[in-house]
Amino acid sequence: MKLLVVLSLVIVAIQGANVRHQRQFPDDFLFGAATAAYQIEGAWNEDGKGENIWDHMIHTNPNVIRDVTNGDVAADSYHNYKRDVEMMRELGLDAYRFSLSWPRILPTGMANEVNPAGIAFYNNYIDEMLKYNITPMVTLYHWDLPQKLQDLGGFANPLISDWFEDYARVVFENFGDRVKMFITFNEPREICYQGYGGDLKAPILNSTAMGTYLCGKHLLIAHAKAYHMYNKEFKPTQGGQCGITISVNWFGPATDSAEDQMAAEIKRQGEWGIYAHPIFSSEGGFPKEFSERVAEKSAQQGYRRSRLPEFTEEEKTLVKGASDFFGVNHYTARLVSATLYKEAVPVPSLLDDMDVGHNAPDDWATSASSWLVLAPNSIFNALKHLKERYNNPNFYVTENGWSTYYETGLMDDGRVTYYRASMESLLNCLDDGINLKGYMAWSLMDNFEWMQGYVERFGLYQVDFSDPARTRTPRKSAFVYKHIIKHRAVDYEYEPESLVMTIDEGH
Ligand SMILES: *[C@@H]1O[C@H](CO)[C@@H](O)[C@H](O)[C@H]1NC(C)=O
């Protein structure tokens, strides 16, 4: 009897191990890599491109960037786009997510003047991908607003929704015959909280009381107008999809107490629920508990109305359901406490409105970025929550990646560990029935990491920023990712024989 039990345990263990190795991604699962215009393109003032808010901020105040660099040249993809596509082929990517520079297409931000050189550049980039069966996934806005629109208030001005709709129409008219996946905005939280409510991204407005919320509401309306316009004017003939990407890191409770569970919920609502709920929930509008908290604090602070603006019923209806998929940028997680780990924050502000603390346990591996730690199974935790809350829409992980320092060089084992952990978490999502359709690694190559300049590197390919040719060299993680894509599975034993990259047949 004992022997039988032991034997069956051994069999179960062997089966378990096999399942772990056999778990596969479906053939139509879209594997890709991602970048953003300002971070890679360079050519900041070439061929008629207008000034964006990063050009303006850094040229006016270079010291806001950690290593006093900028994106004037970056990885120079404007001149190296063919090499970029060659890298996609080397990796065997199914898809490539990149963004369009609004002021490269519309130098003043407005649609009265379209820059033909800007259109030509993106046509070339797209056509080069399509030549090799790589699906372009195009983000319309990844943080580089035309400065002329910022001068008019940017996302604090409700008219941004009309300006964005006009820009989006130019994009769909010019590229929608070949591009079938559009993302309107990349990461509303980073645009609105970091750029308007704080001083962590351009335009560093630091308008802590209301900046985040005004921007959030206007951005959501801009997204919805562009979405409906695509649906009405372009989808019938072009047949593509239009969605949005929201940064969704995981926030679980530090303990099982009711207080900590509520704290985690408030954190989730304040960090990403205020952008996700109006679009993906069945009731629409900003999430309830967080709205009540801001209203209460606003009243205590002497405001005559909540600092979180209401949506009219018409606006609520416009925004609700306005997305064909949910793009999730996911990197990390924190444990949230109602009482512990709190830091001094400005009052009033989003952080004060949430009024919770968070922590990362010491045994979660750390990266080159202070905010980025490897949390166990966190893609699954985030997507499982979104699935349940928002009725399992189609999901794409549109960014996920790991930072190293330049000094780490090509043998980036920390990134390899991170990507393999991500793959296991993605497979857990698929096993759970989450409608997850694809995954974009951040990033195809090293690039200008915003306020961190070139200090923190996220590339599968290293870029030599001291070389005028901006030579790209694959890291170990590039080979590991290529192996995963090719076999649709994670092989923990795999080690590249050398770091010499070639293009496989059929790519
Ligand atoms: C933003 O505001 C906070 C306080 O509200 C202040 O500590 C910080 O220095 C400000 N940042 C800038 C760039 O002015």
The ligand as an SDF file (V2000), in Angstrom:
LIG
                    3D

 14 14  0  0  0  0  0  0  0  0999 V2000
    6.6210   69.5360   -7.1850 C   0  0  0  0  0  0  0  0  0  0  0  0
    5.9190   69.8270   -6.0070 O   0  0  0  0  0  0  0  0  0  0  0  0
    6.4750   69.2790   -4.8240 C   0  0  0  0  0  0  0  0  0  0  0  0
    5.6310   69.6660   -3.6340 C   0  0  0  0  0  0  0  0  0  0  0  0
    4.3210   69.8690   -3.9300 O   0  0  0  0  0  0  0  0  0  0  0  0
    7.8930   69.7780   -4.6320 C   0  0  0  0  0  0  0  0  0  0  0  0
    8.4610   69.1310   -3.5330 O   0  0  0  0  0  0  0  0  0  0  0  0
    8.7110   69.4990   -5.8810 C   0  0  0  0  0  0  0  0  0  0  0  0
    9.9880   70.0650   -5.7570 O   0  0  0  0  0  0  0  0  0  0  0  0
    8.0230   70.0740   -7.1050 C   0  0  0  0  0  0  0  0  0  0  0  0
    8.7950   69.7490   -8.2960 N   0  0  0  0  0  0  0  0  0  0  0  0
    9.2380   70.6590   -9.1640 C   0  0  0  0  0  0  0  0  0  0  0  0
    9.9920   70.1400  -10.3570 C   0  0  0  0  0  0  0  0  0  0  0  0
    9.0490   71.8390   -9.0350 O   0  0  0  0  0  0  0  0  0  0  0  0
  1  2  1  0
  1 10  1  0
  2  3  1  0
  3  4  1  0
  3  6  1  0
  4  5  1  0
  6  7  1  0
  6  8  1  0
  8  9  1  0
  8 10  1  0
 10 11  1  0
 11 12  1  0
 12 13  1  0
 12 14  2  0
M  END
$$$$
